[in-house]
Amino acid sequence: MKPRHRRFVWIGAGVLLLAAAAGLVFFFSPSDVAENRAPQGRAFRIGGMVVERSLTRASDGLTVHFAVTDTMKTVPVVYTGILPDLFKEGKGVVAQGKIGPDGVFHATEVLAKHDENYMPPEAASAIDQAHNRAALEKAAKTLKQ
């Protein structure tokens, strides 16, 4: 194989690798879950903001209930375990688990933000997209009137 052809093979492989990486979804937003774009029957990650005053603890001391939102949709979450120290209402969170038949996300792992200014880029993007969708829907309603 000539060096030129070998170079094209490497470039093609690199492009395919980048396309595969771009196609991976690190987590789904609550809007994605509500619109059934999240996987059914298998584990995935959900990310967004913990809804203020949604955190409740069960009597066993380990089970917590809270809600995650992207400002458009909200998904209830149940988690049994110790929450990260930085977990707080109104802050960013990513949880891994499955949606149950009751529509509640049953988390097996909860990840909190790292510092006061950090939000996972994917969570920030999902919230921005939700805001943009809301603005477009509002504009469309205004134009119809």
N, C-alpha and C positions, 0 to 999 in steps of 0.2 A: 504494500500500500504506500502510495506516495505521501510525503509529508503534508502536502496540501489537503489531501483527502482525510488524513488522520486528524488534522486541525479541524476540519468540518465535522467530523464525528465527535470530537471533544466539545465543540461549540454546541452542536445539537444536543448532546447529553446534558450540558449545562443548562440549556434552555428548558429541557424537559424536567430537570431537577427543580429549577426555579418555579415552573408552572405547578408542579406537584406541591411544593412548599406553599405557594400562594393559595392553593385549593384547600389546604387544611384549615379546619375551623377550630380555634382554640376554645371557644365557648359560644353558647347561644344566648341571645338576649331574651328577656321575658316576652317581648313581642314575637320573636321567632317561635317560642314555645306555644304561645296562645294561637298562633297561626299554623300550628302543626308542622313547622319546618325543622323541628328538633327530632332526633331519632326516637322511635317508639320501641320500647322493650329492651333497650340497652343503655348503658351508662354514657353520660355526656356531662359537660360543664355548663353551668348557667352563670352569667355575670351581670352585675348591675349595682344598684345602691340598696342598702338595707332601709326599708321604710321606717320613718320615725314612729315611735310608740307601737311597733308591731312585735317586739321581742317579748315572749312569754316563756316562762320556765315551768316544766311539769314538776310534780311532787317528788319524782325520783332524783331531782337535782342535776341530771345529765341531759335530759331531753329538752330541747328548745324549739320553739316555733317562731318564725319570723317571716317577713315577706321581702322579696327582691323586686325592684322596679327599674325600668328604663325611662320612666316618666310617662310612658304611653300605656303600658300593661304592667300588671303585678302578678307575681306567682308566689303562692304560699310555699314555705320550705319547712321541713322537719329535719332535725339533726340530733343524734344521740352521741354525745362525746364532750370533750372539753374544747371550748371555743378558743381561738387564738387571743392573746392578750390585747391585740389591736382591734379586735372586732368591736364595732360600735354602730348604733343606729345612725343613719344619714351618711354613712361612709361606704366606700367601694368594697365589694366582696365577690369572690368566685367560689362556687360550690360544685362539687362533683357528686353525681348520683343518678337516680332514675325518676321519671314521672310515674306515680302510682295510678291505679285505676280511679282513684278519688280526685285526680287532678293536682295532687300535692307532690312537690318535688321532695323525694326522700334522699337527703344528702348523706354521703359516706365520708366526705372530707370538706372542710370549709377553710378557705384561704382569705386572709384579710390584707388590707393595704400595708405598705411598708413604713411610710412616714406621713407626716401631716399633709404633704402636697402630692402624694403619689396616688394615681389611679391607673389600673392596668390600661394600656393603650387601647386594647380591644373594648374595654368597658366604656372608655371615653368616646370611642368611635360609635358604639351602639347607642349611647345616650344622644350624641349629636345627630345620628340618623333618625332617631325617634323624634327629636325636636324638629328636624327638617320635614319629616312626614306630617307632623302635626301642623306645621306652618303651611305646607302644601294643601292639606285637607281644609284648613281654615280659609285659604285663598280660594280654593275651588268652590266652597260654600258661598263665599262672598260674591263670586262671579255669577253663580246661578241665581242669586237674588235679584 
